[in-house]
Amino acid sequence: MHCNLSAIAKEESRTIDIYMLLNTEILKKDSSSVIQFTAHASIKADPALRVVEIASGNPEEMTVVFEALHNLEPRGYVVGWIIAISLLVGILIFLLLAVLLWKLGFFRRRYKEIIEAEKNRKENEDSWDWAQKNQ
């Protein structure tokens, strides 16, 4: 592509915009998620235009590289690993919580204490007499 620019005044600049259309169907067939596009551009000053100087810091040739992020969906095996690891971590947290509550006595049944307290109460009721019988 060639762009012919008309006369440019001193300290004036021009911008050339290039638009690129991509066929996304072709990109979907590719397995990578990032594609780099490279565009090379060069400038040539016509000596007949009496160009005295090309601005310093701006090279006569320039390469522009940009990336197209077209497929940001994770792969199937990545999703499977995320599910498996989160499931294992959840089970591990559940077991840790259950062991902690067990050690603190949350699941302890006090049936023996209740049965012995009932026996003691019945024995005390049977043996207790409000009136003395020998009077």
GITAGI-V729608 format. One line per field, one symbol per residue. phi: phi as a letter, one per 30 degrees, with the letter a starting at -180 (. if undefined). burial: # if it has 24 or more other ideal C-beta (glycine too) atoms within 12 Angstrom, else .. A space follows every 10 residues. Layout:
phi: ???
burial: ???
This chain:
phi: .bcccddcdd icbbcccccb ccdddddddd ddcbbccbbc bbbbcddddh ddacedjcdd bbccbbcccc bcdddddddd dddddddddd dddddddddd ddddidcdcc dddddddddd ddddddcdbd cdddd
burial: .......... .......... .......... .......... .......... .......... .......... .......... .......... .......... .......... .......... .......... .....
